[in-house]
Amino acid sequence: MTGFIPPLYRLRVGDYRVYYRVHAPTVAILAVLQKKDSDRWLKKNP
């Protein structure tokens, strides 16, 4: 996703969204949300 520092990545799985960041060699999972809640979460957690 653009506009986030450090970069934020999103994985879409059906009606769910998984937000994560890559810090080599690890991947930090930040949230697993339903699609309807993801906009609200993104505004709170830039």
mmCIF entry with sequence, helices, sheets and N, C-alpha, C, O atoms, coordinates in Angstrom:
data_MODEL
# 
_entry.id   MODEL 
# 
_entity.id                         1 
_entity.type                       polymer 
_entity.pdbx_number_of_molecules   1 
# 
_entity_poly.entity_id                      1 
_entity_poly.type                           'polypeptide(L)' 
_entity_poly.nstd_linkage                   no 
_entity_poly.nstd_monomer                   no 
_entity_poly.pdbx_seq_one_letter_code       MTGFIPPLYRLRVGDYRVYYRVHAPTVAILAVLQKKDSDRWLKKNP 
_entity_poly.pdbx_seq_one_letter_code_can   MTGFIPPLYRLRVGDYRVYYRVHAPTVAILAVLQKKDSDRWLKKNP 
_entity_poly.pdbx_strand_id                 A 
# 
loop_
_entity_poly_seq.entity_id 
_entity_poly_seq.num 
_entity_poly_seq.mon_id 
_entity_poly_seq.hetero 
1 1  MET n 
1 2  THR n 
1 3  GLY n 
1 4  PHE n 
1 5  ILE n 
1 6  PRO n 
1 7  PRO n 
1 8  LEU n 
1 9  TYR n 
1 10 ARG n 
1 11 LEU n 
1 12 ARG n 
1 13 VAL n 
1 14 GLY n 
1 15 ASP n 
1 16 TYR n 
1 17 ARG n 
1 18 VAL n 
1 19 TYR n 
1 20 TYR n 
1 21 ARG n 
1 22 VAL n 
1 23 HIS n 
1 24 ALA n 
1 25 PRO n 
1 26 THR n 
1 27 VAL n 
1 28 ALA n 
1 29 ILE n 
1 30 LEU n 
1 31 ALA n 
1 32 VAL n 
1 33 LEU n 
1 34 GLN n 
1 35 LYS n 
1 36 LYS n 
1 37 ASP n 
1 38 SER n 
1 39 ASP n 
1 40 ARG n 
1 41 TRP n 
1 42 LEU n 
1 43 LYS n 
1 44 LYS n 
1 45 ASN n 
1 46 PRO n 
# 
_struct_asym.id          A 
_struct_asym.entity_id   1 
# 
_struct_conf.conf_type_id            HELX_P 
_struct_conf.id                      HELX_P1 
_struct_conf.pdbx_PDB_helix_id       AA1 
_struct_conf.beg_label_comp_id       LYS 
_struct_conf.beg_label_asym_id       A 
_struct_conf.beg_label_seq_id        35 
_struct_conf.pdbx_beg_PDB_ins_code   ? 
_struct_conf.end_label_comp_id       LYS 
_struct_conf.end_label_asym_id       A 
_struct_conf.end_label_seq_id        44 
_struct_conf.pdbx_end_PDB_ins_code   ? 
_struct_conf.beg_auth_comp_id        LYS 
_struct_conf.beg_auth_asym_id        A 
_struct_conf.beg_auth_seq_id         35 
_struct_conf.end_auth_comp_id        LYS 
_struct_conf.end_auth_asym_id        A 
_struct_conf.end_auth_seq_id         44 
_struct_conf.pdbx_PDB_helix_class    1 
_struct_conf.details                 ? 
_struct_conf.pdbx_PDB_helix_length   10 
# 
_struct_conf_type.id          HELX_P 
_struct_conf_type.criteria    ? 
_struct_conf_type.reference   ? 
# 
_struct_sheet.id               AA1 
_struct_sheet.type             ? 
_struct_sheet.number_strands   3 
_struct_sheet.details          ? 
# 
loop_
_struct_sheet_order.sheet_id 
_struct_sheet_order.range_id_1 
_struct_sheet_order.range_id_2 
_struct_sheet_order.offset 
_struct_sheet_order.sense 
AA1 1 2 ? anti-parallel 
AA1 2 3 ? anti-parallel 
# 
loop_
_struct_sheet_range.sheet_id 
_struct_sheet_range.id 
_struct_sheet_range.beg_label_comp_id 
_struct_sheet_range.beg_label_asym_id 
_struct_sheet_range.beg_label_seq_id 
_struct_sheet_range.pdbx_beg_PDB_ins_code 
_struct_sheet_range.end_label_comp_id 
_struct_sheet_range.end_label_asym_id 
_struct_sheet_range.end_label_seq_id 
_struct_sheet_range.pdbx_end_PDB_ins_code 
_struct_sheet_range.beg_auth_comp_id 
_struct_sheet_range.beg_auth_asym_id 
_struct_sheet_range.beg_auth_seq_id 
_struct_sheet_range.end_auth_comp_id 
_struct_sheet_range.end_auth_asym_id 
_struct_sheet_range.end_auth_seq_id 
AA1 1 TYR A 9  ? VAL A 13 ? TYR A 9  VAL A 13 
AA1 2 TYR A 16 ? HIS A 23 ? TYR A 16 HIS A 23 
AA1 3 THR A 26 ? GLN A 34 ? THR A 26 GLN A 34 
# 
loop_
_atom_site.group_PDB 
_atom_site.id 
_atom_site.type_symbol 
_atom_site.label_atom_id 
_atom_site.label_alt_id 
_atom_site.label_comp_id 
_atom_site.label_asym_id 
_atom_site.label_entity_id 
_atom_site.label_seq_id 
_atom_site.pdbx_PDB_ins_code 
_atom_site.Cartn_x 
_atom_site.Cartn_y 
_atom_site.Cartn_z 
_atom_site.occupancy 
_atom_site.B_iso_or_equiv 
_atom_site.pdbx_formal_charge 
_atom_site.auth_seq_id 
_atom_site.auth_comp_id 
_atom_site.auth_asym_id 
_atom_site.auth_atom_id 
_atom_site.pdbx_PDB_model_num 
ATOM 1   N N  . MET A 1 1  ? 0.843   -1.162  0.000  1.00 0.00 ? 1  MET A N  1 
ATOM 2   C CA . MET A 1 1  ? 0.000   0.000   0.000  1.00 0.00 ? 1  MET A CA 1 
ATOM 3   C C  . MET A 1 1  ? 0.898   1.239   0.000  1.00 0.00 ? 1  MET A C  1 
ATOM 4   O O  . MET A 1 1  ? 1.947   1.240   0.645  1.00 0.00 ? 1  MET A O  1 
ATOM 5   N N  . THR A 1 2  ? 0.504   2.269   -0.702 1.00 0.00 ? 2  THR A N  1 
ATOM 6   C CA . THR A 1 2  ? 1.325   3.465   -0.815 1.00 0.00 ? 2  THR A CA 1 
ATOM 7   C C  . THR A 1 2  ? 1.013   4.455   0.299  1.00 0.00 ? 2  THR A C  1 
ATOM 8   O O  . THR A 1 2  ? -0.087  4.469   0.853  1.00 0.00 ? 2  THR A O  1 
ATOM 9   N N  . GLY A 1 3  ? 2.007   5.285   0.615  1.00 0.00 ? 3  GLY A N  1 
ATOM 10  C CA . GLY A 1 3  ? 1.810   6.336   1.596  1.00 0.00 ? 3  GLY A CA 1 
ATOM 11  C C  . GLY A 1 3  ? 2.114   5.945   3.030  1.00 0.00 ? 3  GLY A C  1 
ATOM 12  O O  . GLY A 1 3  ? 1.903   6.751   3.935  1.00 0.00 ? 3  GLY A O  1 
ATOM 13  N N  . PHE A 1 4  ? 2.598   4.747   3.267  1.00 0.00 ? 4  PHE A N  1 
ATOM 14  C CA . PHE A 1 4  ? 2.911   4.291   4.616  1.00 0.00 ? 4  PHE A CA 1 
ATOM 15  C C  . PHE A 1 4  ? 4.415   4.098   4.755  1.00 0.00 ? 4  PHE A C  1 
ATOM 16  O O  . PHE A 1 4  ? 5.062   3.493   3.900  1.00 0.00 ? 4  PHE A O  1 
ATOM 17  N N  . ILE A 1 5  ? 4.957   4.623   5.849  1.00 0.00 ? 5  ILE A N  1 
ATOM 18  C CA . ILE A 1 5  ? 6.379   4.448   6.137  1.00 0.00 ? 5  ILE A CA 1 
ATOM 19  C C  . ILE A 1 5  ? 6.490   3.923   7.550  1.00 0.00 ? 5  ILE A C  1 
ATOM 20  O O  . ILE A 1 5  ? 6.045   4.609   8.470  1.00 0.00 ? 5  ILE A O  1 
ATOM 21  N N  . PRO A 1 6  ? 7.051   2.759   7.784  1.00 0.00 ? 6  PRO A N  1 
ATOM 22  C CA . PRO A 1 6  ? 7.532   1.780   6.813  1.00 0.00 ? 6  PRO A CA 1 
ATOM 23  C C  . PRO A 1 6  ? 6.370   1.190   6.011  1.00 0.00 ? 6  PRO A C  1 
ATOM 24  O O  . PRO A 1 6  ? 5.215   1.297   6.423  1.00 0.00 ? 6  PRO A O  1 
ATOM 25  N N  . PRO A 1 7  ? 6.671   0.576   4.880  1.00 0.00 ? 7  PRO A N  1 
ATOM 26  C CA . PRO A 1 7  ? 5.612   0.060   4.001  1.00 0.00 ? 7  PRO A CA 1 
ATOM 27  C C  . PRO A 1 7  ? 4.663   -0.899  4.717  1.00 0.00 ? 7  PRO A C  1 
ATOM 28  O O  . PRO A 1 7  ? 5.070   -1.702  5.557  1.00 0.00 ? 7  PRO A O  1 
ATOM 29  N N  . LEU A 1 8  ? 3.403   -0.789  4.361  1.00 0.00 ? 8  LEU A N  1 
ATOM 30  C CA . LEU A 1 8  ? 2.348   -1.636  4.908  1.00 0.00 ? 8  LEU A CA 1 
ATOM 31  C C  . LEU A 1 8  ? 1.808   -2.483  3.762  1.00 0.00 ? 8  LEU A C  1 
ATOM 32  O O  . LEU A 1 8  ? 1.545   -1.976  2.672  1.00 0.00 ? 8  LEU A O  1 
ATOM 33  N N  . TYR A 1 9  ? 1.647   -3.767  4.018  1.00 0.00 ? 9  TYR A N  1 
ATOM 34  C CA . TYR A 1 9  ? 1.155   -4.684  2.993  1.00 0.00 ? 9  TYR A CA 1 
ATOM 35  C C  . TYR A 1 9  ? -0.199  -5.237  3.405  1.00 0.00 ? 9  TYR A C  1 
ATOM 36  O O  . TYR A 1 9  ? -0.506  -5.335  4.593  1.00 0.00 ? 9  TYR A O  1 
ATOM 37  N N  . ARG A 1 10 ? -1.010  -5.598  2.407  1.00 0.00 ? 10 ARG A N  1 
ATOM 38  C CA . ARG A 1 10 ? -2.343  -6.129  2.662  1.00 0.00 ? 10 ARG A CA 1 
ATOM 39  C C  . ARG A 1 10 ? -2.529  -7.414  1.855  1.00 0.00 ? 10 ARG A C  1 
ATOM 40  O O  . ARG A 1 10 ? -2.163  -7.498  0.683  1.00 0.00 ? 10 ARG A O  1 
ATOM 41  N N  . LEU A 1 11 ? -3.098  -8.385  2.509  1.00 0.00 ? 11 LEU A N  1 
ATOM 42  C CA . LEU A 1 11 ? -3.444  -9.644  1.863  1.00 0.00 ? 11 LEU A CA 1 
ATOM 43  C C  . LEU A 1 11 ? -4.955  -9.787  1.961  1.00 0.00 ? 11 LEU A C  1 
ATOM 44  O O  . LEU A 1 11 ? -5.518  -9.715  3.054  1.00 0.00 ? 11 LEU A O  1 
ATOM 45  N N  . ARG A 1 12 ? -5.613  -9.989  0.827  1.00 0.00 ? 12 ARG A N  1 
ATOM 46  C CA . ARG A 1 12 ? -7.064  -10.156 0.821  1.00 0.00 ? 12 ARG A CA 1 
ATOM 47  C C  . ARG A 1 12 ? -7.411  -11.636 0.791  1.00 0.00 ? 12 ARG A C  1 
ATOM 48  O O  . ARG A 1 12 ? -6.945  -12.381 -0.071 1.00 0.00 ? 12 ARG A O  1 
ATOM 49  N N  . VAL A 1 13 ? -8.238  -12.049 1.748  1.00 0.00 ? 13 VAL A N  1 
ATOM 50  C CA . VAL A 1 13 ? -8.678  -13.442 1.844  1.00 0.00 ? 13 VAL A CA 1 
ATOM 51  C C  . VAL A 1 13 ? -10.188 -13.423 2.047  1.00 0.00 ? 13 VAL A C  1 
ATOM 52  O O  . VAL A 1 13 ? -10.664 -13.285 3.174  1.00 0.00 ? 13 VAL A O  1 
ATOM 53  N N  . GLY A 1 14 ? -10.942 -13.561 0.959  1.00 0.00 ? 14 GLY A N  1 
ATOM 54  C CA . GLY A 1 14 ? -12.399 -13.505 1.056  1.00 0.00 ? 14 GLY A CA 1 
ATOM 55  C C  . GLY A 1 14 ? -12.841 -12.156 1.604  1.00 0.00 ? 14 GLY A C  1 
ATOM 56  O O  . GLY A 1 14 ? -12.499 -11.112 1.049  1.00 0.00 ? 14 GLY A O  1 
ATOM 57  N N  . ASP A 1 15 ? -13.611 -12.180 2.709  1.00 0.00 ? 15 ASP A N  1 
ATOM 58  C CA . ASP A 1 15 ? -14.086 -10.950 3.335  1.00 0.00 ? 15 ASP A CA 1 
ATOM 59  C C  . ASP A 1 15 ? -13.132 -10.431 4.402  1.00 0.00 ? 15 ASP A C  1 
ATOM 60  O O  . ASP A 1 15 ? -13.484 -9.520  5.151  1.00 0.00 ? 15 ASP A O  1 
ATOM 61  N N  . TYR A 1 16 ? -11.937 -10.993 4.485  1.00 0.00 ? 16 TYR A N  1 
ATOM 62  C CA . TYR A 1 16 ? -10.967 -10.585 5.498  1.00 0.00 ? 16 TYR A CA 1 
ATOM 63  C C  . TYR A 1 16 ? -9.770  -9.915  4.852  1.00 0.00 ? 16 TYR A C  1 
ATOM 64  O O  . TYR A 1 16 ? -9.438  -10.173 3.695  1.00 0.00 ? 16 TYR A O  1 
ATOM 65  N N  . ARG A 1 17 ? -9.124  -9.040  5.632  1.00 0.00 ? 17 ARG A N  1 
ATOM 66  C CA . ARG A 1 17 ? -7.899  -8.378  5.210  1.00 0.00 ? 17 ARG A CA 1 
ATOM 67  C C  . ARG A 1 17 ? -6.839  -8.624  6.276  1.00 0.00 ? 17 ARG A C  1 
ATOM 68  O O  . ARG A 1 17 ? -7.108  -8.502  7.471  1.00 0.00 ? 17 ARG A O  1 
ATOM 69  N N  . VAL A 1 18 ? -5.642  -8.968  5.840  1.00 0.00 ? 18 VAL A N  1 
ATOM 70  C CA . VAL A 1 18 ? -4.515  -9.176  6.740  1.00 0.00 ? 18 VAL A CA 1 
ATOM 71  C C  . VAL A 1 18 ? -3.515  -8.061  6.440  1.00 0.00 ? 18 VAL A C  1 
ATOM 72  O O  . VAL A 1 18 ? -3.034  -7.939  5.313  1.00 0.00 ? 18 VAL A O  1 
ATOM 73  N N  . TYR A 1 19 ? -3.207  -7.251  7.445  1.00 0.00 ? 19 TYR A N  1 
ATOM 74  C CA . TYR A 1 19 ? -2.245  -6.163  7.300  1.00 0.00 ? 19 TYR A CA 1 
ATOM 75  C C  . TYR A 1 19 ? -0.951  -6.581  7.971  1.00 0.00 ? 19 TYR A C  1 
ATOM 76  O O  . TYR A 1 19 ? -0.952  -7.087  9.093  1.00 0.00 ? 19 TYR A O  1 
ATOM 77  N N  . TYR A 1 20 ? 0.171   -6.359  7.259  1.00 0.00 ? 20 TYR A N  1 
ATOM 78  C CA . TYR A 1 20 ? 1.448   -6.794  7.805  1.00 0.00 ? 20 TYR A CA 1 
ATOM 79  C C  . TYR A 1 20 ? 2.582   -5.906  7.306  1.00 0.00 ? 20 TYR A C  1 
ATOM 80  O O  . TYR A 1 20 ? 2.443   -5.180  6.322  1.00 0.00 ? 20 TYR A O  1 
ATOM 81  N N  . ARG A 1 21 ? 3.713   -5.983  8.016  1.00 0.00 ? 21 ARG A N  1 
ATOM 82  C CA . ARG A 1 21 ? 4.939   -5.292  7.624  1.00 0.00 ? 21 ARG A CA 1 
ATOM 83  C C  . ARG A 1 21 ? 6.055   -6.317  7.576  1.00 0.00 ? 21 ARG A C  1 
ATOM 84  O O  . ARG A 1 21 ? 6.057   -7.283  8.339  1.00 0.00 ? 21 ARG A O  1 
ATOM 85  N N  . VAL A 1 22 ? 7.009   -6.104  6.673  1.00 0.00 ? 22 VAL A N  1 
ATOM 86  C CA . VAL A 1 22 ? 8.143   -7.005  6.522  1.00 0.00 ? 22 VAL A CA 1 
ATOM 87  C C  . VAL A 1 22 ? 9.373   -6.322  7.107  1.00 0.00 ? 22 VAL A C  1 
ATOM 88  O O  . VAL A 1 22 ? 9.785   -5.255  6.651  1.00 0.00 ? 22 VAL A O  1 
ATOM 89  N N  . HIS A 1 23 ? 9.949   -6.953  8.120  1.00 0.00 ? 23 HIS A N  1 
ATOM 90  C CA . HIS A 1 23 ? 11.209  -6.523  8.718  1.00 0.00 ? 23 HIS A CA 1 
ATOM 91  C C  . HIS A 1 23 ? 12.137  -7.720  8.592  1.00 0.00 ? 23 HIS A C  1 
ATOM 92  O O  . HIS A 1 23 ? 12.170  -8.586  9.466  1.00 0.00 ? 23 HIS A O  1 
ATOM 93  N N  . ALA A 1 24 ? 12.895  -7.765  7.491  1.00 0.00 ? 24 ALA A N  1 
ATOM 94  C CA . ALA A 1 24 ? 13.712  -8.944  7.202  1.00 0.00 ? 24 ALA A CA 1 
ATOM 95  C C  . ALA A 1 24 ? 14.523  -9.338  8.419  1.00 0.00 ? 24 ALA A C  1 
ATOM 96  O O  . ALA A 1 24 ? 15.173  -8.476  9.009  1.00 0.00 ? 24 ALA A O  1 
ATOM 97  N N  . PRO A 1 25 ? 14.517  -10.550 8.809  1.00 0.00 ? 25 PRO A N  1 
ATOM 98  C CA . PRO A 1 25 ? 13.938  -11.741 8.197  1.00 0.00 ? 25 PRO A CA 1 
ATOM 99  C C  . PRO A 1 25 ? 12.556  -12.101 8.738  1.00 0.00 ? 25 PRO A C  1 
ATOM 100 O O  . PRO A 1 25 ? 12.095  -13.224 8.532  1.00 0.00 ? 25 PRO A O  1 
ATOM 101 N N  . THR A 1 26 ? 11.879  -11.167 9.433  1.00 0.00 ? 26 THR A N  1 
ATOM 102 C CA . THR A 1 26 ? 10.575  -11.501 10.019 1.00 0.00 ? 26 THR A CA 1 
ATOM 103 C C  . THR A 1 26 ? 9.451   -10.754 9.322  1.00 0.00 ? 26 THR A C  1 
ATOM 104 O O  . THR A 1 26 ? 9.669   -9.756  8.635  1.00 0.00 ? 26 THR A O  1 
ATOM 105 N N  . VAL A 1 27 ? 8.238   -11.267 9.518  1.00 0.00 ? 27 VAL A N  1 
ATOM 106 C CA . VAL A 1 27 ? 7.028   -10.621 9.039  1.00 0.00 ? 27 VAL A CA 1 
ATOM 107 C C  . VAL A 1 27 ? 6.151   -10.375 10.263 1.00 0.00 ? 27 VAL A C  1 
ATOM 108 O O  . VAL A 1 27 ? 5.834   -11.306 11.004 1.00 0.00 ? 27 VAL A O  1 
ATOM 109 N N  . ALA A 1 28 ? 5.762   -9.125  10.470 1.00 0.00 ? 28 ALA A N  1 
ATOM 110 C CA . ALA A 1 28 ? 4.923   -8.756  11.615 1.00 0.00 ? 28 ALA A CA 1 
ATOM 111 C C  . ALA A 1 28 ? 3.487   -8.608  11.154 1.00 0.00 ? 28 ALA A C  1 
ATOM 112 O O  . ALA A 1 28 ? 3.179   -7.730  10.348 1.00 0.00 ? 28 ALA A O  1 
ATOM 113 N N  . ILE A 1 29 ? 2.606   -9.460  11.660 1.00 0.00 ? 29 ILE A N  1 
ATOM 114 C CA . ILE A 1 29 ? 1.179   -9.381  11.352 1.00 0.00 ? 29 ILE A CA 1 
ATOM 115 C C  . ILE A 1 29 ? 0.578   -8.348  12.287 1.00 0.00 ? 29 ILE A C  1 
ATOM 116 O O  . ILE A 1 29 ? 0.636   -8.507  13.506 1.00 0.00 ? 29 ILE A O  1 
ATOM 117 N N  . LEU A 1 30 ? 0.004   -7.296  11.733 1.00 0.00 ? 30 LEU A N  1 
ATOM 118 C CA . LEU A 1 30 ? -0.534  -6.201  12.525 1.00 0.00 ? 30 LEU A CA 1 
ATOM 119 C C  . LEU A 1 30 ? -2.004  -6.379  12.846 1.00 0.00 ? 30 LEU A C  1 
ATOM 120 O O  . LEU A 1 30 ? -2.447  -6.040  13.944 1.00 0.00 ? 30 LEU A O  1 
ATOM 121 N N  . ALA A 1 31 ? -2.770  -6.912  11.892 1.00 0.00 ? 31 ALA A N  1 
ATOM 122 C CA . ALA A 1 31 ? -4.204  -7.071  12.119 1.00 0.00 ? 31 ALA A CA 1 
ATOM 123 C C  . ALA A 1 31 ? -4.796  -8.041  11.113 1.00 0.00 ? 31 ALA A C  1 
ATOM 124 O O  . ALA A 1 31 ? -4.332  -8.152  9.978  1.00 0.00 ? 31 ALA A O  1 
ATOM 125 N N  . VAL A 1 32 ? -5.832  -8.740  11.558 1.00 0.00 ? 32 VAL A N  1 
ATOM 126 C CA . VAL A 1 32 ? -6.666  -9.568  10.695 1.00 0.00 ? 32 VAL A CA 1 
ATOM 127 C C  . VAL A 1 32 ? -8.083  -9.072  10.932 1.00 0.00 ? 32 VAL A C  1 
ATOM 128 O O  . VAL A 1 32 ? -8.637  -9.251  12.016 1.00 0.00 ? 32 VAL A O  1 
ATOM 129 N N  . LEU A 1 33 ? -8.667  -8.450  9.919  1.00 0.00 ? 33 LEU A N  1 
ATOM 130 C CA . LEU A 1 33 ? -9.947  -7.763  10.079 1.00 0.00 ? 33 LEU A CA 1 
ATOM 131 C C  . LEU A 1 33 ? -10.928 -8.157  8.997  1.00 0.00 ? 33 LEU A C  1 
ATOM 132 O O  . LEU A 1 33 ? -10.543 -8.600  7.916  1.00 0.00 ? 33 LEU A O  1 
ATOM 133 N N  . GLN A 1 34 ? -12.206 -7.987  9.307  1.00 0.00 ? 34 GLN A N  1 
ATOM 134 C CA . GLN A 1 34 ? -13.203 -8.109  8.258  1.00 0.00 ? 34 GLN A CA 1 
ATOM 135 C C  . GLN A 1 34 ? -13.103 -6.872  7.378  1.00 0.00 ? 34 GLN A C  1 
ATOM 136 O O  . GLN A 1 34 ? -12.702 -5.803  7.839  1.00 0.00 ? 34 GLN A O  1 
ATOM 137 N N  . LYS A 1 35 ? -13.465 -7.019  6.128  1.00 0.00 ? 35 LYS A N  1 
ATOM 138 C CA . LYS A 1 35 ? -13.354 -5.927  5.160  1.00 0.00 ? 35 LYS A CA 1 
ATOM 139 C C  . LYS A 1 35 ? -14.057 -4.667  5.662  1.00 0.00 ? 35 LYS A C  1 
ATOM 140 O O  . LYS A 1 35 ? -13.546 -3.562  5.476  1.00 0.00 ? 35 LYS A O  1 
ATOM 141 N N  . LYS A 1 36 ? -15.202 -4.815  6.287  1.00 0.00 ? 36 LYS A N  1 
ATOM 142 C CA . LYS A 1 36 ? -15.979 -3.659  6.734  1.00 0.00 ? 36 LYS A CA 1 
ATOM 143 C C  . LYS A 1 36 ? -15.261 -2.850  7.819  1.00 0.00 ? 36 LYS A C  1 
ATOM 144 O O  . LYS A 1 36 ? -15.549 -1.665  7.987  1.00 0.00 ? 36 LYS A O  1 
ATOM 145 N N  . ASP A 1 37 ? -14.336 -3.463  8.553  1.00 0.00 ? 37 ASP A N  1 
ATOM 146 C CA . ASP A 1 37 ? -13.637 -2.777  9.637  1.00 0.00 ? 37 ASP A CA 1 
ATOM 147 C C  . ASP A 1 37 ? -12.271 -2.240  9.232  1.00 0.00 ? 37 ASP A C  1 
ATOM 148 O O  . ASP A 1 37 ? -11.641 -1.526  10.012 1.00 0.00 ? 37 ASP A O  1 
ATOM 149 N N  . SER A 1 38 ? -11.802 -2.562  8.044  1.00 0.00 ? 38 SER A N  1 
ATOM 150 C CA . SER A 1 38 ? -10.431 -2.222  7.677  1.00 0.00 ? 38 SER A CA 1 
ATOM 151 C C  . SER A 1 38 ? -10.226 -0.721  7.468  1.00 0.00 ? 38 SER A C  1 
ATOM 152 O O  . SER A 1 38 ? -9.165  -0.212  7.828  1.00 0.00 ? 38 SER A O  1 
ATOM 153 N N  . ASP A 1 39 ? -11.184 0.005   6.908  1.00 0.00 ? 39 ASP A N  1 
ATOM 154 C CA . ASP A 1 39 ? -11.012 1.446   6.712  1.00 0.00 ? 39 ASP A CA 1 
ATOM 155 C C  . ASP A 1 39 ? -10.852 2.163   8.048  1.00 0.00 ? 39 ASP A C  1 
ATOM 156 O O  . ASP A 1 39 ? -10.001 3.042   8.187  1.00 0.00 ? 39 ASP A O  1 
ATOM 157 N N  . ARG A 1 40 ? -11.657 1.794   9.015  1.00 0.00 ? 40 ARG A N  1 
ATOM 158 C CA . ARG A 1 40 ? -11.575 2.409   10.339 1.00 0.00 ? 40 ARG A CA 1 
ATOM 159 C C  . ARG A 1 40 ? -10.220 2.122   10.979 1.00 0.00 ? 40 ARG A C  1 
ATOM 160 O O  . ARG A 1 40 ? -9.626  3.011   11.589 1.00 0.00 ? 40 ARG A O  1 
ATOM 161 N N  . TRP A 1 41 ? -9.727  0.892   10.846 1.00 0.00 ? 41 TRP A N  1 
ATOM 162 C CA . TRP A 1 41 ? -8.435  0.523   11.420 1.00 0.00 ? 41 TRP A CA 1 
ATOM 163 C C  . TRP A 1 41 ? -7.296  1.290   10.763 1.00 0.00 ? 41 TRP A C  1 
ATOM 164 O O  . TRP A 1 41 ? -6.379  1.743   11.449 1.00 0.00 ? 41 TRP A O  1 
ATOM 165 N N  . LEU A 1 42 ? -7.344  1.441   9.434  1.00 0.00 ? 42 LEU A N  1 
ATOM 166 C CA . LEU A 1 42 ? -6.288  2.162   8.720  1.00 0.00 ? 42 LEU A CA 1 
ATOM 167 C C  . LEU A 1 42 ? -6.225  3.626   9.145  1.00 0.00 ? 42 LEU A C  1 
ATOM 168 O O  . LEU A 1 42 ? -5.134  4.193   9.208  1.00 0.00 ? 42 LEU A O  1 
ATOM 169 N N  . LYS A 1 43 ? -7.353  4.247   9.434  1.00 0.00 ? 43 LYS A N  1 
ATOM 170 C CA . LYS A 1 43 ? -7.361  5.644   9.861  1.00 0.00 ? 43 LYS A CA 1 
ATOM 171 C C  . LYS A 1 43 ? -6.769  5.789   11.263 1.00 0.00 ? 43 LYS A C  1 
ATOM 172 O O  . LYS A 1 43 ? -6.155  6.812   11.567 1.00 0.00 ? 43 LYS A O  1 
ATOM 173 N N  . LYS A 1 44 ? -6.943  4.782   12.120 1.00 0.00 ? 44 LYS A N  1 
ATOM 174 C CA . LYS A 1 44 ? -6.409  4.826   13.481 1.00 0.00 ? 44 LYS A CA 1 
ATOM 175 C C  . LYS A 1 44 ? -4.928  4.452   13.534 1.00 0.00 ? 44 LYS A C  1 
ATOM 176 O O  . LYS A 1 44 ? -4.212  4.914   14.422 1.00 0.00 ? 44 LYS A O  1 
ATOM 177 N N  . ASN A 1 45 ? -4.464  3.634   12.609 1.00 0.00 ? 45 ASN A N  1 
ATOM 178 C CA . ASN A 1 45 ? -3.105  3.062   12.649 1.00 0.00 ? 45 ASN A CA 1 
ATOM 179 C C  . ASN A 1 45 ? -2.331  3.360   11.377 1.00 0.00 ? 45 ASN A C  1 
ATOM 180 O O  . ASN A 1 45 ? -2.113  2.455   10.572 1.00 0.00 ? 45 ASN A O  1 
ATOM 181 N N  . PRO A 1 46 ? -1.912  4.597   11.173 1.00 0.00 ? 46 PRO A N  1 
ATOM 182 C CA . PRO A 1 46 ? -1.192  4.907   9.927  1.00 0.00 ? 46 PRO A CA 1 
ATOM 183 C C  . PRO A 1 46 ? 0.180   4.316   9.846  1.00 0.00 ? 46 PRO A C  1 
ATOM 184 O O  . PRO A 1 46 ? 0.878   4.508   8.850  1.00 0.00 ? 46 PRO A O  1 
# 
